[in-house]
Amino acid sequence: MIQQKTSFALRSASLVIAAVIMVACQKATHHETLTALPQCDVERVQHHLGQPFKDGMASTLQNEANAEEVRVTNPNTPETRDYRHERLTIRTDAQGLIVSLSCG
């Protein structure tokens, strides 16, 4: 009887350890996957803050930030709340000046 309880405890402990290892591996893989994705680099375009937004500037800023996509908004533009790490968002004010640059 004691031997059965010991055997059961060892099997249970082995299952718990295996589960912990699997979860740790999944988290490591997820982190590696996220860092391997293309990233928007907003720091490279911050010098454009306060400048007037002109035609053709969206693609220039997109290239400078190494972003896969770009969106331009003004005070009257509705925005979705979805996060896209590869997207550069350019926000302008009512006068057409760039007031914010962000990725996401």
N, C-alpha and C positions, 0 to 999 in steps of 0.2 A: 504494500500500500504506500509506504514511504517512497519507494522507488518510482511508483507511478506519478506521485505528486511532484517529485524532483524532475522527472522526465517532462511532465506537462509544463512546469515552470521554465525549464530550459528551452522548450519549443516556443513558448510564449515570448520569452526574452529574445530569442532569435528573430521572431517575426517583427517585434518592435524595432530591433536594431536594423533589420532589412528595410523597414518602412522609413526610418529616419534617414538612412543612406539614400534611398530613392528620392525623397523630398529634397535633400541637399543637392543631389545631382541635377534635379529639375531646375532648382533655383539658379545654379551655376550656368546651366545651358541657357536659361531665359536671359540672364544678364549678358552673356556673350552674344546672344542673338540681337539684343537691343543695341549694344555698342557697335555691332557690325553694320547696322542700318545706316543709310545716308543721313547725315545730320546737317541741319541748317546752322550756319555760323553767324549769328546776328552781330557779334562784336566787329566783324569786318565791314559793316555798313553803318555803324553808329555815327560816323562823321557826317552823314546826310541829314541828321536831325535838324529841324529848323529851316531847311532849304525848301524852296517851292517844288512841288511835285509836277513834273512836266511829262508830256507825251513820250513814250518809249523808255521812261525811267524805270518802270516796273521790271522789264527784262534785264536792264543793267544791274539793278539791285539784286535781282534773283541770281544772276551769275556771280556777282561779288560775294553773296552770302552762301553760295554753293547750295541753293535750295532747289528742290525738284519742282515746286510749284509756288505761286505767289498769289496773294489776294490784296486788293487795295480797297480800303474803306474810308468813308467820310462820316461826319456826324449823323447823316440821314440813312446810312447803309446798315441794314440788319446784318448781324453776324451769327453764324452757327457757333456752338460751344464745343465742337469736336476738336480734339487735339491731334495734330499731325506734325510730327517731329521734323518732317522734311519741308514744311511750308513756311514761307516768309510772309508775315502780315505787315502791311504798310498802312498806317492810320494817318489821315490828313485832317486838318481842321477846316472850318468854313472858308478860310482864305486860300486853301490849297497848300498850306505848309505841312511838311512831314512832322508830326508830333509824336509818333511812336513807331518803333520797329521791333518786331518780336517774332520768334519762331513758335510754331505750334498751331 
